[in-house]
Amino acid sequence: MHEASLAGGVLQVVEDTAQREGFARLLALRLEAGQLAGVDIRALRFALESIAPGTLLEGARIDIDEPPGQAWCMACSQSVAIQQRGDACPNCGGFQLQPTGGLELRVVDMHVSDT
């Protein structure tokens, strides 16, 4: 389950930011895990909740947005929505798709407190 290592990376980003910016508490964290990023959202949430005790994640609200997959179809020269890699173009049925969106896993923002 690579979501455990992803959760560790998210925690590292939060801790590094806390050290750099000087905040004491994380109140809310918003992540983006694109539909094509290969991340199981439930497993990521579980992993984050598992490592939270005793860290800045403890007690913080964690929201995870899942932007839809997008791709450029080389056959029909259009941007299309796709559910997963390997899908056919919904317009022409071709498989010459270059993913362009929904690939990211990133920290979008943090709501923090100095106390």
C-alpha positions as CSV (number, residue, x, y, z in Angstrom):
1,M,0.0,0.0,0.0
2,H,1.9,3.1,-1.2
3,E,-0.7,5.4,0.3
4,A,1.2,4.9,3.7
5,S,4.3,6.4,2.2
6,L,2.3,9.2,0.5
7,A,0.8,10.0,3.9
8,G,4.3,10.2,5.3
9,G,5.2,12.6,2.6
10,V,2.2,14.8,3.3
11,L,3.1,14.8,7.0
12,Q,6.7,15.9,6.0
13,V,5.3,18.7,3.9
14,V,3.2,19.9,6.9
15,E,6.1,19.7,9.3
16,D,8.5,21.5,7.0
17,T,6.0,24.2,6.4
18,A,5.3,24.6,10.2
19,Q,9.0,24.9,10.8
20,R,9.5,27.5,8.0
21,E,6.3,29.5,8.7
22,G,6.3,29.1,12.5
23,F,2.8,27.8,13.2
24,A,1.9,25.5,16.1
25,R,-1.3,23.8,15.0
26,L,-2.8,22.5,11.8
27,L,-6.6,23.1,11.9
28,A,-7.4,21.9,8.4
29,L,-5.6,20.4,5.4
30,R,-6.8,20.2,1.9
31,L,-5.3,17.8,-0.6
32,E,-5.9,17.1,-4.2
33,A,-5.5,13.5,-5.5
34,G,-6.4,13.4,-9.2
35,Q,-8.5,10.6,-10.5
36,L,-5.5,9.4,-12.7
37,A,-2.9,9.7,-9.9
38,G,-3.2,6.1,-8.9
39,V,-4.2,6.9,-5.3
40,D,-6.9,5.1,-3.4
41,I,-8.5,8.0,-1.5
42,R,-9.9,5.8,1.3
43,A,-6.5,4.2,1.9
44,L,-4.8,7.6,1.9
45,R,-7.3,8.9,4.4
46,F,-6.8,5.8,6.6
47,A,-3.0,6.2,6.4
48,L,-3.2,9.9,7.3
49,E,-5.5,9.1,10.3
50,S,-3.2,6.3,11.4
51,I,-0.1,8.5,11.5
52,A,-1.9,11.6,13.0
53,P,-1.6,10.9,16.7
54,G,1.2,12.9,18.2
55,T,1.8,14.9,15.0
56,L,0.6,18.2,13.6
57,L,-2.1,16.2,11.7
58,E,-3.8,15.2,15.0
59,G,-7.2,16.8,15.3
60,A,-7.0,18.5,11.9
61,R,-9.8,18.3,9.4
62,I,-8.5,16.6,6.2
63,D,-10.3,17.2,3.0
64,I,-9.3,15.3,-0.2
65,D,-10.5,16.6,-3.5
66,E,-10.4,14.3,-6.5
67,P,-10.2,16.3,-9.8
68,P,-11.4,14.3,-12.8
69,G,-9.1,12.8,-15.4
70,Q,-8.5,14.8,-18.5
71,A,-6.7,13.8,-21.7
72,W,-5.8,15.2,-25.1
73,C,-7.0,13.0,-27.9
74,M,-4.4,13.0,-30.7
75,A,-6.9,11.4,-33.2
76,C,-9.7,14.0,-32.9
77,S,-7.6,16.9,-31.4
78,Q,-9.9,17.5,-28.4
79,S,-9.6,17.6,-24.7
80,V,-11.8,14.9,-23.2
81,A,-12.7,13.5,-19.7
82,I,-11.6,10.0,-18.9
83,Q,-12.2,7.8,-15.8
84,Q,-8.9,5.9,-15.9
85,R,-5.8,5.4,-18.0
86,G,-6.4,3.1,-21.0
87,D,-9.9,4.4,-21.6
88,A,-10.9,5.1,-25.2
89,C,-11.7,8.6,-26.3
90,P,-15.4,9.2,-25.7
91,N,-15.7,11.2,-28.9
92,C,-13.9,9.0,-31.5
93,G,-13.2,5.8,-29.7
94,G,-9.4,6.1,-30.3
95,F,-6.8,5.2,-27.8
96,Q,-4.2,7.9,-28.7
97,L,-4.8,9.8,-25.5
98,Q,-2.2,11.9,-23.6
99,P,-3.3,12.5,-19.9
100,T,-3.3,16.2,-19.1
101,G,-5.2,16.5,-15.8
102,G,-6.1,14.6,-12.7
103,L,-2.6,13.3,-12.4
104,E,-1.5,15.3,-9.3
105,L,-1.2,14.6,-5.6
106,R,-0.6,17.9,-3.8
107,V,-1.2,19.9,-0.7
108,V,-3.6,22.7,-1.8
109,D,-3.8,24.7,1.4
110,M,-3.6,24.5,5.2
111,H,-5.6,26.4,7.8
112,V,-3.2,26.9,10.8
113,S,-3.0,28.5,14.2
114,D,-0.1,30.1,16.0
115,T,-1.2,28.7,19.4
